[in-house]
Amino acid sequence: MKKPFYEKLEDVPQNDKDEANYSLCTEVGSPNFNKYVLIIDQSHPVMKKNTELLAEKSQRDAAQQTAIQAAVAPKETEITNLKTQLAQAQTQQTLPPGHVAIPADDAALLQNVKTLGKFEDIKAKVEEHGTLKEQTEAVTRKALFADVAKVHGFDPEAFAALAEQQKLHEKLEKREVPDPKKPAEKVTHYFVKDKDAAGAETSVVVGDFVSKSEFFKPFLPALQPQNSGGTRRKVPDMGVGNPPETKAAGQSYVNSRYKLPAQKKEEVQ
């Protein structure tokens, strides 16, 4: 078996010299530098193994390099952004003490607001506007309830007080419907729009709604309009197209609910 290397050319056997089986290693850093190394054919198992190991090392180096680049790339981007921010900050002027930076739109808005006067004056105007708005809406609702009471024959003040508590104005709808007594003409009625338990929309004439509402029922006597003598008139028809009842709806409700003695009934009537 041939030696892998010789220190000097003189040590190499003559027949190996003749066959040129050894050559001088000139690779700096190699452990065999300046030694005469045995030349091995590429088909030799050692050379095949060496080639395999070199390929594996090359793959590991490539994978390692890819991982390093993937880890470094975000940091390089972050560094670039920080450099840009630093450059922008260096070009900006320093704000005087007591000042803060705000967007240009906010600054323009502030200038417009300042033209309206001092903050205290503006605040008072806004609060006054809210109060006036509430008062105006209250007057509008009162006028609406008064018209409903007039159309359906209720006492205006009593109906307005009760309807306000129930926010009835949010559900009212005014309609022109055929007059049952004069088919060629129309009369005005108000309807209450709502939803039933199933979520379906409903629409009931105000008179029927009041007569069936658990909230309004106890107040039916108070809803009867007063005549010139101060006594309650009979409540007109609660629905649409039916003739007026012969006695007050409120009185009928009270008598059926509380069953007053005959004397008491006469006093109430």
ZIBEL-V701912 format. One record per helix or strand of 3 or more residues. SS is the DSSP state (h for helix, s for strand). FROM is the first residue (numbers start at 1). TO is the last residue. If there is no record, write none. Layout:
ss=(SS | SS)
from=(FROM | FROM)
to=(TO | TO)
//
This chain:
ss=(h | h | s | s | h | h | h | h | h | s | s | s | h | h | h | h | h)
from=(9 | 14 | 22 | 36 | 45 | 104 | 119 | 156 | 168 | 172 | 186 | 201 | 206 | 214 | 220 | 249 | 262)
to=(11 | 19 | 24 | 38 | 91 | 114 | 152 | 165 | 170 | 178 | 195 | 205 | 212 | 217 | 223 | 258 | 268)
//
